[in-house]
């Protein structure tokens, strides 16, 4: 992997984890945790990490715009930049905040670069595992510096293993998914950390993951990582996921065949 930008941002995420995030893990006081919206936690680690990452990204690409999860909580109009021109960074400073705040793992640091509204590069770091995945659109995905391809995975339906955030689904879809899970090898409840779910699809620990909520900072990085490795990230109706499209429901799979099999097995769709 010889790409200065991929190395620079990957190094930034490791540095932020080492200097800001990990020193606060399991050391937060009650005053360090608050709700930015009902049921949505934020910690001092989220805010400090986003400040550090955002400042560095602006230096890397002068004139670029940073759309961070915590900044959007204060100013939702920042999301309009996802449909604009030029370079836009999406930042999730601590993905899996509920885990982090409770002193649990996993959690991740994630960044995606959009150019003229299209995903161009992505980074996901699990700082406790030390795992870093990076991707450049049209060029590939690297996991801990090694090129990765998942597109030729074709396990049988009964051997498929993956996660479904079924608790968040509408009742009709939830019933389909829960019934369909019996046709698969193993249906997991999810880890409350989208970044780790995407990494597990890349590593082969999971073959797929199904989400309902699709906030752009949660899914723009991971979806590009999976696609650039030969996988698929599509809405339930088969349309490709696009950051900021405002939809719900996302099925991500390591290969085209797995996506087709899981969609039919869990959602009853051909």
N, C-alpha and C positions, 0 to 999 in steps of 0.2 A: 504494500500500500504506500504509494509515493504521492501524497497530496497534502500540500501545506495547509490548506484550509481545514481538511479533515483532522489533521494532526493538531492544529492550533486550537480548534474548538474542543476536541477531545481532551487536550491538556488542560484547557480552561475548566471543564467539568470536573476533572480529577482534582485540580487545585481548589476549586470551590468546595468540593466535598471534604477535602482534607482540612481546609482552613475554617469553614463555616458550618457545614452540615454535621459531619461526624462528631466534632467536639460538643455539640448540643444533644446528640442522641442519648436518650435516657437521663438527661440532665436538665430537662425543662421544668420550670416552676409553673404553677397555675397561671401566673401573670403572663407567661410566655405563650399561652395558647388562648385563642379567642375564636368566635364565630364571625365570619364575614357575611354569611347568609345562614338561613335556618338549616342546620345539619351540615354546614360547610365549614370545616376548621381551617385556621391559618395559624402558623407559629412564627416566632422570630426568625427561625431558620429559613422558612419560605421567603420572608421579606428580605433578609440580609443576602441570601443566595441570589435572589432575583436582581437585587441591586448590583452585586458584583458581576454576575453574568452579563447583564444588560449593558453595563458600562464598557466591558471588554469587547462585546460584539459590535458596539458602535465604533470602537477604535479599529476593529478588524475591517469593517466595511463602512467607511465614512459616508454619510448620507443615507444609510439604511435605517429602517424603522424597527423597533422592538415591540412586540406584542406579548407581554408577559401575563401569566395568569393573575398575579396579584394586582398588577396595574389595571387590568380589565375590570377587576372587582371594584376599583375606584372610578374608572372611566370606561364604560362599555363601548363608547364610540370608537375606541381603538380597534375594535374588530372590523371596522370599515376598511382598514388597511389591507385586509386579507384579499380584497377584490381589486386592489390598486396595482400600479406598475412599480417596477424597481424591486429592490431587495427588502424582504420583510422577514424578521426572525420571530419564531414562535418559541416561547420559553415556559417550561414547567420546572420551576426551581426545585421542588420536592414533590414528586408524584408519589401518591400513597401517603398523604399527610396524616390521615387518620391512624395508619400504622405507626408512623414516625412519632406522632404525639403520644401514642399509647406505649411507646417503647418496643414496638414489634417490627419485625421485618416481613416482607421486603418494602423498600422504597427506592426511588430512582431519580436521577436528574436527566432532563430531556430538552433537546433543542431541535428545531427544524428550520431550514432556510427555504423560503419561498421566493421565486423570481418571477415577476409578472403574474403572480397568483398561482404558479405551479410549484409543487415540491421539487427542490433541487438537491438538497442534502439533508442528512439527519444523523442524530447522535442520541444514544440512550446508554446511560451508565448506571449500573447497580454498584454502589460504592462499597457495600459490605462484601459482596462476592468478588469485587474487583473486575467485573465483566463490562466491557465497553464494545458496543456495536455501532458502526458508522456506515453510511451509504452515500453514494453519489448517483443521482438519477441517470440511468443509461449506462452506468459503469460497473455497478455491483455493490455488494455488501461485504463488509469485513467484520469478523467477530474476533476481538482481541488480536487484531492484526492479520488474521488469516482469511483469505477469500472464502465465501460461503455460498452454496447453492442448495436450495431446498426443493426446487421445482420438479425433481424426478421422484419425490416420495409418493408411493401409491399403496399404502396399507389397506387391507380389507376393512369394510365398514365396521365389523365386529371387533377390530383391533384398534380403532381410532380412540385417541385420548385427548380430551380438551376441556376447556372451561366455558361455562355459560352463566352470565350474570342474570339469571332468570328472575330473581326477586324484583328487578327493575322493569321487567317486561310488562306490557299490557296483559290483562288476564287471559285473553284468547291465545296470544303467542306463548305466554308462560305455560299454559296447559299443553300446547303442542310440543314445546321443548322438553318439558318434564316427561311426557309420554315417549317422545322420540329418543330420549337418553338411554332407554333400555335396549335400543338397537345398536348402540355404540359400545366400545370396549369399556370406557370410563368417562363419566361426565362429572367434572369438578365444579365446585361452587365459585371459584375465583379467589384472587389473593388481595383484592382492594388496591391493586397497583397495576395500572395498564402497562407501564414500562416493563415490568417483570413478565407479564403475560406475553408481550411481544418477544422478549428475549427467549422465553421458553419455547415459543414456536420456532425460533431460529435454531436453538440448540437441539431440538428434537424431543425435549421433555414433554411437549404438547404438540399435537398436530393442528389444532385450531383453537380459536377463542371467539366467543359471541358476546357482543356488547349491545346495550340499548342507548345509553347516553354517549354522545360522541363529540365532546368539547374539543376544539381544534388542537390545543396544546397537549391533550391526552393522546391523540391519535395521528396527527400529522407526522411526528417522528417515526413511530413504530410502523405505521402503514407503509411508509417509503422503504424502511428497512426490509420488510417482508417482500414487498413487490420487487425491489432490486435484487433480491435473492431468488426470484422465481416463484414467489407466492402470490396470493390474491387477497385484496381487501375491498369488499364490495358491500353495498346495501343489500337488504334481504331481497329486493326486486332484481338484483343482478347489475345495477348501475355502479360504476366505480365510485369509491369514496373520494370526496374532495374536501379539503379543509375549509371550514366556514360555509358549507352548503346548507347548514341549518337542519339537516335531517336527523332521524333517529334510526337505530338499528344498524349494526355492522357485523359482518361475518368475515373473519380473517383466517386464512388457511395457508399451510406450507406449500401447497401446490394446487393447480387447477382441478385435478381429480378429487383431491380431498375436499375442496370447497363445494364441488358439485354433490359429492356423496353426503356431506354434513348438512348442506341445505335441504336435500331431500329427506335425510333421516330425521332432522330436528324440526323442520318447518313444513314438511310434507309437500315441498315444491320440486318440480322437475327441473 
